[in-house]
Amino acid sequence: MTLPNPLKVLFFIPNLNGGGAERIVLTYLCNLDRKLFKPVLVLCEKKGVYLDSIPPDVEVYSLERRSRFSFPLLIFRFSKLVTKLRPHFIVSFLWYADVIQLLARKHGGPITIASIHTVPDAIQLERYGYLKTWMTKRIYARSDYIFTVSQAVADRISTYMRGGNDGNISVQYNPFPLEEIRKKANEIDVKWPVVPGCRLISVGRLEYIKGFDLLIEAASELPSELDWHLKILGTGSLEADLLELCNMLGLQDRISFEGFVENPYGYVSSADVLVLSSRFEAFPSVLVEALALGTCVVAFDCPSGPGEIINHNFNGILVEPGDPYKLASAIQSLLEHQSDRESLSSHGPETVSHMESQTVMESFQKRLISVFQERSDHNFQ
């Protein structure tokens, strides 16, 4: 069968704010083979720190979201836009975009793919979480295919939302431009108030799910004679609460909040230990990036991604989830034993090399072609 040249792929995400899913969408846009595919980007609202990073050949459309009450209108606008653009595929990212594209889905339309970057348990913690969970159980059944960022998420979606039916669910790991990440890490010189061996870093949205309150509590348990410093990169709704917690625990001189940093890689590579304190994760990109940069990592073994990235005591340390005292113990041990840090970090780059953009993109593109051929063969029959 002769394939259309090129196949048009519509990527759909709410916005391009500074999260992991947004960075991954950019990686897809930058690396999709233009001889085979034509990428198009649709946003609910045209905003975010990554807007300037969109490749110049990518058409960008906005649904002009004005408020949270715009949801029904966004479904209508998305449906009209799909009719106009006539893509072969729609690949949506994050819950909000998934629901819009699947409610707008028409029989015989483009092949729909929901790329799931979270776990059902985390959705329940959001505003109207139980309603969202109830909806997603029914709405994801409308998707032709579901791509998940980790096997654990695939298993959870299959069991929790699909009643054990995993026929159209498959794992599609995120692509990481590892060489570019290493290059960017050398572009900035990060200043630390402490000497090498005592530098801690953590990166993520300042929200409950990321567990920065647990990290700060763990930091308060570190011995006072250790001259450590923690930099936290990210913004979010809990920033004021976390600053207050630091002040209450007397850690205001030990912990600095750096806000959103467009190039976090220099910070990560200059640190001695990266800490992930999340309550839930789908597939934490920051762990892959830290390992690629040769930075030692310690993380809660939370549902669901860290356990698929970290091989305990080989390329990092996994800690019982939600326990700040055990997290503090693991951090202290790494700060006090340089040889352990060096041994763990030396294995990092090799254990994530299979996630290099080119390797993952080849897999992704082959999968799209296979899916298109399956659809065409079925229609022909």
C-alpha positions as CSV (number, residue, x, y, z in Angstrom):
1,M,0.0,0.0,0.0
2,T,1.3,3.5,-0.9
3,L,1.2,5.9,2.0
4,P,0.1,9.5,1.7
5,N,3.1,11.7,1.5
6,P,3.4,13.2,4.0
7,L,1.1,11.8,6.8
8,K,-0.3,14.8,8.7
9,V,0.0,14.4,12.5
10,L,-1.9,16.9,14.7
11,F,-0.4,17.3,18.1
12,F,-2.8,18.7,20.7
13,I,-2.0,19.9,24.2
14,P,-3.6,22.6,26.4
15,N,-0.7,25.1,26.3
16,L,3.1,25.2,26.3
17,N,3.7,26.0,30.0
18,G,6.9,24.6,31.4
19,G,6.1,21.0,32.2
20,G,7.5,17.7,31.2
21,A,4.7,16.8,28.7
22,E,5.1,20.2,27.0
23,R,8.9,19.6,26.5
24,I,8.1,16.2,25.1
25,V,5.7,17.7,22.5
26,L,8.4,20.0,21.4
27,T,10.8,17.1,21.0
28,Y,8.2,15.4,18.7
29,L,7.7,18.6,16.7
30,C,11.5,19.0,16.2
31,N,12.4,15.4,15.4
32,L,9.5,14.1,13.3
33,D,10.8,13.1,9.9
34,R,9.5,15.7,7.5
35,K,9.9,13.3,4.5
36,L,7.2,11.1,6.1
37,F,5.2,13.3,8.4
38,K,3.8,16.9,8.5
39,P,3.4,18.0,12.2
40,V,0.7,20.5,13.2
41,L,0.2,21.9,16.7
42,V,-3.1,22.8,18.3
43,L,-3.3,24.5,21.7
44,C,-6.3,25.3,23.8
45,E,-4.6,28.7,24.5
46,K,-1.6,30.1,22.8
47,K,0.6,30.7,25.8
48,G,3.6,29.2,27.6
49,V,7.4,29.5,27.9
50,Y,8.1,27.1,25.1
51,L,6.2,29.1,22.4
52,D,9.4,30.5,21.0
53,S,10.9,27.0,20.7
54,I,8.3,25.7,18.2
55,P,10.0,24.9,14.9
56,P,9.3,27.5,12.2
57,D,7.8,25.0,9.7
58,V,5.1,23.9,12.2
59,E,1.6,25.4,11.8
60,V,0.2,26.5,15.1
61,Y,-3.5,26.9,15.9
62,S,-5.3,28.1,19.1
63,L,-8.8,27.3,20.3
64,E,-8.8,30.6,22.1
65,R,-9.7,29.3,25.6
66,R,-11.0,32.2,27.7
67,S,-12.0,30.6,30.9
68,R,-12.8,27.2,32.5
69,F,-16.3,27.6,31.2
70,S,-15.1,27.5,27.6
71,F,-14.9,23.7,27.6
72,P,-18.0,23.0,25.4
73,L,-17.0,25.7,23.0
74,L,-13.5,24.2,22.7
75,I,-15.0,20.8,21.7
76,F,-16.9,22.5,18.9
77,R,-13.9,24.6,17.8
78,F,-11.6,21.6,17.8
79,S,-14.1,19.5,15.7
80,K,-14.3,22.3,13.1
81,L,-10.6,22.7,13.0
82,V,-10.1,18.9,12.5
83,T,-12.6,19.1,9.6
84,K,-10.6,21.9,8.1
85,L,-7.1,20.5,8.6
86,R,-8.0,16.8,7.8
87,P,-5.1,15.2,9.7
88,H,-4.4,11.5,9.4
89,F,-3.6,11.3,13.2
90,I,-4.5,13.2,16.3
91,V,-2.1,12.7,19.2
92,S,-3.3,14.5,22.4
93,F,-1.3,15.1,25.6
94,L,-2.7,15.6,29.1
95,W,-6.2,14.9,30.4
96,Y,-7.8,18.1,29.3
97,A,-6.8,17.8,25.7
98,D,-7.5,14.0,25.7
99,V,-11.1,14.6,26.7
100,I,-11.7,17.4,24.1
101,Q,-10.3,15.4,21.2
102,L,-12.2,12.2,22.2
103,L,-15.5,14.0,22.7
104,A,-15.1,15.7,19.3
105,R,-14.3,12.4,17.6
106,K,-16.3,11.5,14.6
107,H,-16.8,8.1,13.0
108,G,-14.4,7.7,10.1
109,G,-12.3,10.6,11.1
110,P,-8.6,10.7,11.9
111,I,-6.9,8.0,13.9
112,T,-7.1,9.1,17.6
113,I,-4.2,8.5,20.0
114,A,-4.3,9.6,23.6
115,S,-0.8,9.9,25.0
116,I,-1.2,9.5,28.7
117,H,1.4,11.2,30.9
118,T,-0.2,10.6,34.3
119,V,-1.7,7.9,36.5
120,P,-5.4,7.6,37.4
121,D,-4.5,7.9,41.1
122,A,-3.1,11.4,40.4
123,I,-6.2,12.5,38.5
124,Q,-8.3,11.8,41.6
125,L,-6.3,14.3,43.5
126,E,-7.1,17.1,41.1
127,R,-10.1,19.4,41.4
128,Y,-13.3,17.4,40.6
129,G,-11.0,14.4,40.5
130,Y,-13.6,11.7,41.0
131,L,-15.7,13.3,38.3
132,K,-12.7,13.4,36.0
133,T,-11.9,9.7,36.7
134,W,-15.5,8.7,36.0
135,M,-15.4,10.6,32.7
136,T,-12.1,9.2,31.6
137,K,-13.2,5.6,32.2
138,R,-15.8,6.1,29.6
139,I,-14.1,8.6,27.3
140,Y,-10.8,6.8,26.8
141,A,-12.9,3.9,25.4
142,R,-13.4,6.2,22.4
143,S,-9.7,6.4,21.5
144,D,-8.4,4.2,18.7
145,Y,-5.1,3.8,20.6
146,I,-3.6,4.7,24.0
147,F,0.1,5.4,24.3
148,T,1.4,5.5,27.9
149,V,4.8,6.7,29.0
150,S,5.6,3.7,31.2
151,Q,4.6,0.1,31.6
152,A,3.2,0.8,35.0
153,V,0.9,3.4,33.6
154,A,-0.2,1.0,30.9
155,D,-1.0,-1.6,33.5
156,R,-2.9,0.9,35.7
157,I,-5.0,2.2,32.8
158,S,-5.8,-1.4,31.7
159,T,-6.8,-2.5,35.2
160,Y,-8.3,0.7,36.6
161,M,-10.0,2.2,33.6
162,R,-10.4,-0.5,31.1
163,G,-11.4,-3.5,33.2
164,G,-8.3,-5.5,32.1
165,N,-8.8,-4.8,28.4
166,D,-5.4,-3.7,27.1
167,G,-5.8,-4.5,23.4
168,N,-5.2,-0.9,22.2
169,I,-2.8,0.2,25.0
170,S,0.9,0.2,24.5
171,V,4.0,1.8,25.9
172,Q,5.7,4.7,24.0
173,Y,8.6,6.0,26.0
174,N,9.3,9.7,25.7
175,P,12.1,10.9,23.4
176,F,15.0,12.7,25.0
177,P,17.5,14.8,23.1
178,L,20.3,13.6,25.3
179,E,23.2,15.1,23.4
180,E,21.5,18.4,23.3
181,I,20.8,18.2,27.0
182,R,24.5,17.6,27.7
183,K,25.4,20.6,25.5
184,K,22.9,22.9,27.2
185,A,24.3,21.8,30.6
186,N,27.6,23.4,29.7
187,E,26.1,26.8,28.6
188,I,25.6,28.2,32.1
189,D,27.7,28.4,35.2
190,V,25.6,27.9,38.3
191,K,26.8,29.4,41.6
192,W,26.4,27.4,44.8
193,P,26.8,28.7,48.4
194,V,28.4,25.4,49.4
195,V,31.3,23.3,48.3
196,P,31.0,20.3,46.0
197,G,29.7,17.3,47.7
198,C,26.9,19.1,49.5
199,R,24.8,20.4,46.5
200,L,21.2,19.1,46.2
201,I,18.7,19.8,43.4
202,S,15.1,19.1,42.8
203,V,12.9,20.1,39.8
204,G,9.2,20.2,39.3
205,R,5.9,22.0,39.7
206,L,5.3,23.3,43.2
207,E,2.1,21.2,43.6
208,Y,1.0,18.6,46.1
209,I,1.6,15.7,43.8
210,K,5.3,16.6,43.6
211,G,5.8,16.2,47.3
212,F,8.1,19.2,48.0
213,D,6.7,19.4,51.5
214,L,8.0,15.9,52.1
215,L,11.4,16.9,50.6
216,I,11.6,20.0,52.9
217,E,10.6,17.8,55.9
218,A,13.4,15.3,54.9
219,A,15.9,18.2,54.6
220,S,15.1,19.3,58.1
221,E,16.2,15.9,59.4
222,L,19.7,16.2,57.9
223,P,22.5,16.7,60.5
224,S,23.2,20.4,61.1
225,E,26.9,19.8,60.7
226,L,26.4,18.9,57.1
227,D,27.0,22.1,55.1
228,W,24.3,21.3,52.4
229,H,22.2,23.5,50.2
230,L,19.1,22.6,48.2
231,K,18.0,24.4,45.0
232,I,14.3,23.9,44.0
233,L,13.5,24.7,40.4
234,G,9.9,25.3,39.4
235,T,6.7,27.3,40.1
236,G,3.3,26.5,41.3
237,S,0.4,27.2,43.5
238,L,2.1,26.0,46.7
239,E,5.1,28.2,46.5
240,A,4.0,30.5,49.4
241,D,3.2,27.5,51.6
242,L,6.5,25.9,50.9
243,L,8.4,29.1,51.7
244,E,6.5,29.4,54.9
245,L,7.4,25.7,55.8
246,C,11.1,26.5,55.2
247,N,10.9,29.5,57.5
248,M,9.1,27.5,60.1
249,L,11.8,24.8,60.1
250,G,14.6,27.3,60.0
251,L,15.7,26.3,56.5
252,Q,15.4,29.6,54.7
253,D,19.2,29.8,54.3
254,R,19.6,26.2,53.3
255,I,16.9,26.0,50.6
256,S,16.5,28.5,47.7
257,F,13.6,28.6,45.3
258,E,14.9,29.4,41.8
259,G,11.5,29.6,40.0
260,F,11.1,28.5,36.5
261,V,14.5,28.0,34.7
262,E,14.4,27.6,30.9
263,N,17.7,25.7,30.9
264,P,17.7,23.6,34.1
265,Y,20.4,21.3,32.9
266,G,23.4,23.3,34.2
267,Y,21.8,23.3,37.6
268,V,21.2,19.5,37.5
269,S,24.7,18.7,36.2
270,S,26.4,20.9,38.8
271,A,24.5,19.3,41.7
272,D,25.8,16.3,43.6
273,V,22.4,14.7,44.1
274,L,19.1,15.1,42.4
275,V,16.1,14.3,44.7
276,L,12.6,13.3,43.4
277,S,10.1,13.4,46.2
278,S,6.9,12.9,44.2
279,R,3.8,11.2,45.5
280,F,2.8,10.1,42.0
281,E,4.6,10.1,38.7
282,A,3.9,8.7,35.2
283,F,7.5,8.8,33.9
284,P,9.6,11.5,35.5
285,S,11.7,13.1,32.8
286,V,14.0,14.8,35.2
287,L,15.4,11.4,36.4
288,V,16.3,10.5,32.8
289,E,17.9,13.9,32.2
290,A,19.9,13.7,35.5
291,L,21.1,10.2,34.7
292,A,22.2,11.3,31.2
293,L,24.2,14.1,32.8
294,G,25.9,11.8,35.3
295,T,24.2,13.3,38.3
296,C,23.5,10.9,41.2
297,V,19.7,10.4,41.8
298,V,17.5,9.4,44.8
299,A,13.8,9.1,44.5
300,F,10.7,7.9,46.2
301,D,9.6,4.6,44.6
302,C,6.2,6.1,43.9
303,P,3.6,5.0,41.4
304,S,4.7,4.6,38.7
305,G,7.8,5.8,36.8
306,P,10.9,5.8,39.0
307,G,11.1,2.1,39.3
308,E,11.3,1.8,35.5
309,I,14.2,4.2,35.4
310,I,16.2,3.5,38.5
311,N,17.8,0.2,39.1
312,H,18.2,0.4,42.9
313,N,21.8,0.5,44.1
314,F,23.1,0.4,40.5
315,N,22.3,3.8,38.9
316,G,20.4,5.4,41.8
317,I,18.6,4.9,45.0
318,L,14.9,4.2,45.5
319,V,13.2,5.0,48.8
320,E,9.9,3.8,50.3
321,P,7.4,6.3,49.0
322,G,6.1,9.0,51.3
323,D,8.6,8.5,54.1
324,P,10.6,11.7,54.6
325,Y,12.8,10.1,57.3
326,K,14.0,7.4,55.0
327,L,14.5,9.9,52.2
328,A,16.6,12.0,54.6
329,S,18.7,8.9,55.5
330,A,19.3,8.1,51.8
331,I,20.3,11.7,51.1
332,Q,22.7,11.9,54.1
333,S,24.4,8.7,53.1
334,L,25.0,9.9,49.6
335,L,26.4,13.3,50.8
336,E,28.7,11.5,53.2
337,H,30.0,8.9,50.8
338,Q,31.5,10.3,47.6
339,S,32.5,6.9,46.3
340,D,28.9,5.7,46.4
341,R,27.7,8.8,44.5
342,E,30.4,8.3,41.9
343,S,29.6,4.6,41.5
344,L,25.9,5.3,41.0
345,S,26.3,8.3,38.7
346,S,28.9,6.4,36.5
347,H,26.1,4.0,35.4
348,G,23.6,6.7,34.6
349,P,24.3,7.6,31.0
350,E,24.4,4.0,29.7
351,T,21.1,3.1,31.4
352,V,19.1,5.8,29.6
353,S,20.9,5.7,26.2
354,H,17.9,3.8,24.7
355,M,15.7,6.9,25.2
356,E,17.7,9.1,22.9
357,S,15.4,11.0,20.6
358,Q,16.5,9.4,17.4
359,T,15.9,5.9,18.7
360,V,12.5,6.6,20.3
361,M,11.4,8.7,17.2
362,E,12.1,5.8,14.9
363,S,10.0,3.5,17.1
364,F,7.2,6.1,17.2
365,Q,7.2,6.7,13.5
366,K,7.2,3.0,12.7
367,R,4.2,2.6,15.0
368,L,2.3,5.4,13.3
369,I,2.8,3.9,9.9
370,S,1.8,0.5,11.2
371,V,-1.3,1.9,12.8
372,F,-2.2,3.7,9.5
373,Q,-1.8,0.5,7.5
374,E,-3.9,-1.4,10.0
375,R,-6.7,1.1,9.6
376,S,-6.4,1.2,5.8
377,D,-6.5,-2.6,5.6
378,H,-9.5,-2.8,7.9
379,N,-11.4,-0.2,5.8
380,F,-10.5,-2.0,2.6
381,Q,-11.9,-5.2,3.9
